[in-house]
Amino acid sequence: VLAALLAGAGAVGVQAQAQRSVGPGGRITYSDAATAPAGSATATAVPSAGLANLPYGLAQVVQRYPVILYASKACAPCQSGRNLLVHRGVPFSEKTVESNDDVAALRRLSGTQDLPVLTIGAQRIQGYADAEWSDYLDAAGYPKSSQLPASYRHPAATPLVPPSASSPAQAE
């Protein structure tokens, strides 16, 4: 009986290592949890703690193909894109483009200052088109209807360029 328990425990250990993630630069990490490796681009898209609360299949898609929306508050196409992501149940992070620094950073990132810009993993989509966004989300493996738990809350939007701590001192 003891040998059977030990063999079973060994099998569980092997299954626990079955999850694999690829981080920046092709770094492969094995884990028993559906979380993003520390320092990976995914960790900035959806916090690792948020992945633990997602259904397993959705957490795997989020880990492989994180979604980031670059948008402005006063942009109708941005709001349409945001609504699509929320109604479809896609966990995403939002980077607001409001300041001149944000616009410059968006231009370096995407080659344009037109909004919205959506990234799904390494894919970048400029402008909003419902069918195009849906096609890319389908190809990445995101479900067509929400599988998010009722307790899930999308993270608050953050500026593309974090405000500098030295900015107030420079204004004086």
Residue pairs with C-beta under 8 A, 6 or more apart in sequence:
16 32
17 30
17 31
17 32
19 30
19 31
19 32
19 33
19 34
20 28
20 29
20 30
20 31
21 28
21 29
21 31
21 36
21 37
21 40
21 42
21 63
21 64
22 28
22 29
23 29
23 36
23 37
23 39
23 40
24 39
24 40
24 41
27 37
29 37
31 37
33 52
34 51
34 52
34 54
34 56
34 59
34 60
34 63
35 48
35 51
35 52
35 63
36 42
36 43
36 46
36 48
36 51
36 63
36 66
37 43
38 48
41 66
42 62
42 63
42 66
44 66
44 68
44 93
45 62
45 66
45 67
45 68
45 91
45 92
45 93
46 62
46 66
46 91
46 92
46 93
46 155
47 155
50 91
50 152
50 155
51 59
51 62
51 63
52 59
53 149
53 151
53 152
54 62
54 91
54 147
54 148
54 149
54 152
55 147
55 149
57 141
57 143
57 147
58 89
58 91
58 142
58 143
58 147
58 148
60 141
61 140
61 141
61 142
62 91
64 121
64 140
64 141
65 120
65 121
65 123
65 140
65 141
65 142
66 92
66 93
66 119
66 120
66 121
67 85
67 90
67 91
67 92
67 93
67 118
67 119
67 120
67 137
67 142
68 92
68 93
68 94
68 95
68 118
68 119
69 78
69 81
69 82
69 85
69 92
69 93
69 94
69 95
69 116
69 117
69 118
70 94
70 95
70 97
70 106
70 109
70 110
70 115
70 116
70 117
70 118
70 119
70 160
71 78
71 79
71 81
71 82
71 94
71 95
71 96
71 97
71 115
71 116
71 117
71 157
72 78
72 96
72 97
72 98
72 115
72 116
73 96
73 98
75 115
75 116
77 115
77 116
77 127
77 128
78 115
78 116
78 128
80 128
80 130
81 116
81 118
81 128
81 133
82 94
84 130
84 133
84 134
85 92
86 154
87 146
88 134
88 137
88 142
88 143
88 144
88 145
88 146
89 143
89 145
89 146
89 147
89 148
90 137
90 142
91 148
91 152
91 154
92 154
93 155
93 158
94 154
94 155
94 157
94 158
95 102
95 157
95 158
95 159
95 160
96 102
96 157
96 158
96 159
96 160
97 103
97 105
97 106
97 113
97 115
97 160
98 159
99 159
99 161
101 160
101 161
102 159
102 160
102 161
103 113
104 161
105 160
105 161
106 112
106 113
106 115
106 117
106 160
107 113
109 117
110 117
110 124
110 126
112 126
114 126
114 127
116 127
116 128
117 124
117 125
117 126
118 124
118 125
118 128
118 133
118 136
119 125
120 136
120 137
120 140
121 140
123 136
123 140
125 132
125 133
125 136
138 144
